[in-house]
Amino acid sequence: MVRHPKAAMRFLIVIVALVASGHRYHAVPPVETTPHRFQVPAEDLVFQVGEELTYNVSYAGVDIGQVRVKVAEKSSDAKGSYFVAYAYIDSYKGIPFVDLHTVYQNHIEEPCNAHWFFSRTKDGSRWITDTYEFDYPRRAAYIYQGIWKENTVANRDTLRIDTLYQDGLSLFFYARKTVMTHEKVKIPTLVNRKKGYTHIDFTVERTKEEIDAVSYPVDVVHFEGEAKFVGVFGLTGGFEGWFSNDAARVPILAKMKVIIGNVRIELMKWTRSGWTPPRYVEEKKR
């Protein structure tokens, strides 16, 4: 029995980012392209306007919600160019004690760091909002909390920052860009209006995983990490991710140990031009 299902669903907002989810971007080095090893070429194909990835979220074998991540457009302002991304987190109807609906909107600077972040979470009949404005030249992050559509700010704060940061959604894309660097990274992260770090070990292992949406084993790379910050409801801890072993580096599966147990996030459908999950091919013995 799920003791705290609503807490579990709210924490998915953080979890998806850690699939997900540093202070500087490491370019992906050329790697061996033989199908027996890592197949990712040197070019960066992570960001694709129009990409939409939908994930099923389950706890103890019970489906409790869905997360949809979308890259809507590429835009620019006086500070430079950025991608506009969205994440929609919703609990399924009929789940006892769970009624969670959250939307993230994110501006992600190139190559990949948080530029601007906005979230709204349903709370009864209202939507509570959080806005992060990153002003790197002034070494500041401005945080505003309010009520959606009321044009009011209930709380505001300024955090001092001395490096590039990731937020809850930009971290999702940062991990995809960085997964093939084979490095251990410490990523400054702003989550739940507080500064923290995410540690990820990208000394990845090639393996295979099976998901319901694909009839064959998917070729993936596996990594582990730990959220060294306190998220919503005081939850924090270790996680694992499995990304497609190709240039798109699509998150296929994620698992995270939380207070109530193991949460599983699995790719269930996708829209991405020219992409299907890569089939795993056994390494030939010589």
N, C-alpha and C positions, 0 to 999 in steps of 0.2 A: 504493500500500500504506500502511495506517495504521501509523505507527511507534510511536505511543503511544496506542492506543485507550482504555485504561483512564483515562489522564490526561484525555483528551477527555471521556469520560463523567462523570467526577467534576466537571469544570469546568461541566457542564451545570447542576449545582446552583446555581451562581452565575448562569449565563446566563439561566435561566428567570426568575429574580428581576429581571433587567434588561430583560425584554421591554418584558426586562424587563430592569429592573428599574429629604426636606429637613427641614430643621429646622423648617419650619412649613408648614402646608397652605394652599394658595391656592384659594379658592372659585372654581368655574367661572363666569365671567361670562356674561351673556346673549350669544348669538351669533346671527347671521343663520340662519334655519331653511330658506331656500330650498335645494332639492336640488342647486343648482349650486355651493354652498359647503359650509361645515361645518354639519352637521345636528343637532349636539348641543344639546338644550335646557338651561335653567339648572339643572333639578333633577338631583340626584345619584342615579344608578341603578346604580352600580358594584357595591356589596355586595348580593348576593341569597343568602339562606340556601337551600341545596340546589343552587347552581350547581356544575357539575363540568365542567372543561375538560381535554381530553386532547390531548397534542401528540406528534407523531412527530419524532424527532431523527435527522438524517442527516449524514453526512460524505462528501464527494466522491461523492454519489449513492447511498451505501450506508446503509440504515437500521441504526442502531446502538442505539437505545433509545427509551423512551417516558417522558413526564412527565405526571402527572395532578394537577391542582390542584382542591381542593374547599373550599367554604365550608360548614361543618358546622352551625353554630348561632350564635346571639347570646346572650351571657351577661354577667354582671357580678360585681364583687366590691367591696371597700371603696374601691378606687381609681377605679371607674367601670365603664362598659359597654365591651364589646369583642366582636369577632367571632373565632370559632375556625376557623382554616383549616388545611388539610393539603396537603402536596405529596408525591407518591410518584414516585421516580425509579428506573427499572429498565432495565438493559440487556436486549436481546433474547437469547433462547437461541440458541446456535450461533455467536455472534460470537467469533472467536478472541481469547483473552487478556482478554476482558472479562466480568466477573461483578460488576456493581455493583447494589446495592440500598440505597436511602436513603429515609428517611421524615422529613419535617419536620412539626412541629406548632407553630402560631403563634397567639398571642393579639394581636390588632391593635386598639388603642384607637381610638375615634372622635376626630377625623375620620379620621386614618390615621397611626399611628406604632407602633413596636414596643413591646409591653407585656411579653411573655414568649415565649421561643423554646426549642424542644427539637428536637434531631435525633438520629437513630440511623443508623449506617452499618455494613453488614455487613462484617466483617473475619474471613474464615475461618469459624469456628464461633461467633464472638462478634459482638456489636453494640457499637460504640463510640458513646458518647453525648456530646453537648454541650448544656448548658443555659445560657441567658442570662436573667438577671432584671434588668429595668430599674427602678431606683429613682430617678426624676427628682427628687423633693424632696431627696434626699441627694446628688444629682449623681453617681450611681455605677451601674455595670453589673457584676453579679456573675456570674462565669463558672465553670462546673463541668464537668469532663470525667471520664467514668467508663465502667463496663461495664453495659450494660442488664441488668436483673433481678438484679444482684449487690448492689445497694444500697451500692455503694462509690464514693468519689470519689478518682480517681487524681491529679487536678490541680485547683487552684482559683486564681482570680485576680480582682482588682478593678480595673476601669478607671474613670478619672474622666471624666464626661461633663457638658457644660455646656449641652446643648440636646437636643431630641428626636432620636431615632435611628431608622433603618430597619435591619432585618436581612435575611437572604437571601430570606424569603418576603414580608414586609410591603412590601418594595420593589416587588414585582410589582403590588400593589394601589395603592400610592402613585403609581406611574407612570400607571395607569389614571385615577386621580382628577385628576391634574395635567396630563394631556396637552393639554387644550384651553385652558390658560392663556396659551399663546403666549409663554412666558418661558424664559429659560435659568436652570437651577437647579443648585445645588451641595448635594448631599444627604449629610449625615453617615451613614455606613454601618458596621455592625459585621458583618464576615464573617471566617470562619476564625479567630475569637477575637482579631481585631485591628481597630482603628479605621481608617477610611479615608473616602474621598469617592467619590460617583458624580456625574459631570457629565452633565446631559441638556439638550439644546437642544430645547425644545418649541415652537419657531417652526415648526409643522408644515406639511406640504404635503399637500393632498388628491390622492389618486391611486387606482389600482386594482391589485389583485393577484389572481392565480388560484391556487387550492389544489385538491388532489385531492378534498376532501370536498364541494365545491360546484361545481355545473355552470355557474355564471355568474361574471363578474368581481365581486369584492367591493369595495365602497366603503370605503376606508381612509384614514387619515392616517399620514404617515410622519415619523419623527424619528430623530435620531442622538444618541449619547452615548459616554461613555468612563468605564470603571471605573478610578479613580485609587487603587486599592488592590491589594495582592498577594493573590490568592486561593490556593486549593489548588494545589499543584505549581508555585507561582510564576507562574501565568498571570494576565494582566491585559490590558486594551486596549479598543478601540473596538467598538461594536455598533450595530445598526439595529433599529428596531421598526416594525411596521405594525399599528395598532389599528383596530377597526371604527369607522366614522364615524357613530356613533349614541350614544345616552345610556348604553349598557352599556359601550362602549369595550373590547370584548373583544380581547385580543391575538390577531391572526390569523397573524402570521408574524414571525420574528426571525432575524437573522443576526449572527454574531460572528466576528471574525478572531482566531484563536488561533494558537499556535505551529505546530500541525500543518496549519493551513489554515482554510477557511471552514466553520463549522457552521451548519446550517439547522434551525430549529424551527418546525413547521407544525401548525396546528390540524387535528385529524383527526376529532374528534367532540365533542359538547357536550350538556349538560343544563342548560337555563336557561329558566325559564317565560316564555313570550311572546316568545322571541327566536329569530331566524334571521339569518345574516349579511346585511347590507344589500347590495342589488344596486347596482352602479355605473351611474349614468345620465350620459351625456355632457352636458356643458354646451352649451346651445343658443347658437349664434352670433347676435348681434343685427345 
